[in-house]
Amino acid sequence: MNEKYSFGSCECAITQAYVTSNSNYFYTLVNENYHNILSDEISKQRDISKETGKLIDDTSRFFCVKVHMKYTGKEAMTMDIYSTIFSKDTNNEILFLGFLMFIDKSFSIHKLDNIYLEPNEEYDMWFFYNLSNYSSDNTYYVKGNFQNYNDNNSYNGYLIELNDLTEID
C-alpha cells in the first residue's frame, strides 16, 4: 500500500485497506467518541441486517480504506469528498462498483463526506465504502481525486490500486 499521490493542495497515501461483510468491524477502526454517530449511520442502511450487522446480499462488501492526507493549502477549508471504488475483472474490464458511505473524520463536523482541513496539518481518516458484486479475483481501485465528481463510467483520472487488501470476516 502506501502509494503516494496528490491532488490540488493535498498529498495523500492509502495506508490500509480492509474488505468485510460485517459493519460491526467499523467500530474497531473509529474513535470511540464517534460510535453513536456511526451506529446511527449504520442503522440507516437498508442493506445491512439489523440483527447481525452484516450485509444482506452475499456478493456485497464494505471497503474500509485508511487515507493519510497532508493539506498544504494556505487557508483552512471544508472539503467536499466524492469518492468511488472501481473494479478490474479478469477480462480487464474496469467498472464502477462502490460508493462512499461516510468518512470517520467527517463525524467531527456532523457530516458524512465533508472534512475540515487546517493549513500544513496531516490527517489519518477512514473512508467507508459499500461495494456490490465483490470477487476476490478482481483488482480494486479508489479514485485519486476526491473532489472530482463526474460520470463514473467516463472517469479518466488517477486510480489508486488497493494492492494489499485484507479480508476480514
C-alpha positions in Angstrom: 0.0 0.0 0.0 1.4 3.5 0.9 1.2 4.7 -2.7 1.7 8.5 -2.5 -0.3 10.8 -4.8 -1.5 14.3 -4.8 -4.4 16.4 -6.0 -4.8 20.2 -5.5 -3.3 21.2 -2.2 -3.4 17.6 -0.7 -0.7 15.0 -0.5 -2.2 11.6 0.2 -1.3 7.9 0.7 -3.5 4.9 1.2 -2.0 3.2 4.3 -4.5 0.3 5.0 -7.4 -1.3 3.3 -9.9 -4.0 4.5 -12.8 -5.7 3.0 -15.6 -7.2 5.1 -19.3 -8.0 5.0 -19.8 -7.0 8.7 -20.4 -3.4 9.7 -19.5 -4.3 13.3 -15.9 -4.2 12.3 -16.2 -0.4 11.7 -16.2 0.1 15.5 -12.7 -1.3 15.8 -11.4 1.4 13.4 -13.3 4.5 14.5 -12.6 6.7 17.6 -14.9 5.8 20.5 -16.3 9.3 20.5 -17.9 8.6 17.2 -19.6 5.2 18.0 -23.0 6.7 18.5 -22.9 8.6 15.2 -21.5 5.5 13.5 -24.4 3.4 14.9 -27.0 5.9 13.6 -25.5 5.9 10.1 -25.3 2.1 10.0 -28.9 1.8 11.1 -30.0 4.0 8.1 -28.5 1.5 5.6 -31.3 -0.8 4.3 -28.9 -3.4 3.0 -27.4 -4.2 6.5 -29.1 -6.7 8.8 -30.3 -5.0 12.0 -29.7 -8.3 13.9 -26.2 -9.2 12.7 -24.7 -6.0 11.2 -23.8 -8.0 8.1 -24.7 -7.1 4.5 -27.8 -8.9 3.3 -26.5 -9.6 -0.2 -23.8 -12.3 -0.2 -21.9 -10.6 -3.1 -21.7 -7.2 -1.4 -18.8 -6.0 0.8 -17.7 -3.0 2.7 -14.3 -1.5 2.0 -12.5 0.3 4.8 -9.7 2.4 3.4 -7.3 4.5 5.6 -6.1 7.6 3.9 -3.2 9.7 5.2 -3.6 13.3 4.0 -1.4 16.4 4.3 -3.1 19.6 3.4 -0.6 22.2 2.0 -3.1 25.0 1.3 -2.7 28.5 2.7 -6.2 28.8 4.3 -8.4 26.5 6.4 -11.2 24.9 4.4 -14.0 22.4 4.4 -13.6 19.9 1.6 -16.5 18.0 0.0 -15.4 14.5 -0.7 -16.6 12.4 -3.6 -15.0 9.0 -3.9 -15.9 5.7 -5.5 -14.4 2.2 -5.9 -13.6 0.7 -9.3 -13.0 -2.9 -10.0 -11.0 -4.5 -12.8 -12.2 -8.0 -13.5 -10.4 -11.0 -15.0 -11.3 -9.7 -18.5 -9.5 -6.4 -17.7 -12.8 -4.5 -17.8 -12.9 -1.7 -15.3 -16.3 -1.0 -13.7 -17.7 1.3 -11.1 -18.9 -0.9 -8.2 -18.8 1.0 -4.9 -19.7 4.3 -3.4 -18.5 6.2 -0.3 -20.9 5.9 2.6 -19.0 8.1 5.1 -15.7 9.2 6.5 -14.9 9.0 10.2 -13.2 12.5 10.2 -16.5 13.9 8.9 -18.3 12.9 12.1 -16.4 15.7 14.0 -18.2 18.3 12.0 -21.5 16.3 11.9 -21.3 15.5 8.2 -20.8 12.3 6.3 -18.5 13.3 3.4 -17.0 16.7 4.3 -13.7 17.2 6.1 -12.3 20.3 7.7 -8.6 21.0 6.9 -6.1 23.3 8.5 -3.0 24.5 6.6 0.0 22.3 6.8 -1.7 19.7 9.0 -1.7 16.0 8.5 -4.7 13.7 9.0 -5.5 10.0 9.1 -9.0 9.1 8.3 -11.1 6.0 7.4 -13.2 6.0 4.2 -16.1 3.5 4.3 -17.4 2.2 1.0 -20.3 -0.1 0.1 -19.5 -2.3 -2.8 -21.7 -4.6 -4.9 -20.6 -7.7 -6.8 -17.4 -8.4 -4.9 -15.0 -11.0 -6.2 -11.6 -11.8 -4.6 -10.4 -12.4 -8.2 -10.7 -8.7 -9.1 -8.4 -5.8 -8.6 -9.8 -2.8 -6.8 -9.1 0.9 -7.1 -10.1 4.1 -5.4 -10.4 7.4 -7.2 -7.2 9.5 -6.7 -9.1 12.8 -6.9 -11.6 13.0 -4.0 -13.2 16.3 -5.3 -13.8 15.3 -8.8 -17.4 14.4 -9.3 -18.2 13.2 -12.8 -19.8 10.3 -14.6 -18.0 7.2 -13.2 -18.2 5.4 -16.5 -16.1 8.1 -18.2 -13.7 8.9 -15.3 -10.2 9.1 -16.8 -8.2 10.4 -13.7 -5.7 8.6 -11.5 -6.8 5.3 -9.9 -5.1 4.1 -6.7 -4.8 0.3 -6.6 -5.8 -1.3 -3.3 -3.0 -3.8 -3.8 -2.8 -5.1 -0.2 -6.5 -5.6 0.6 -7.0 -7.6 3.8 -10.2 -9.7 4.0 -11.9 -9.7 7.5 -14.9 -11.8 8.4 
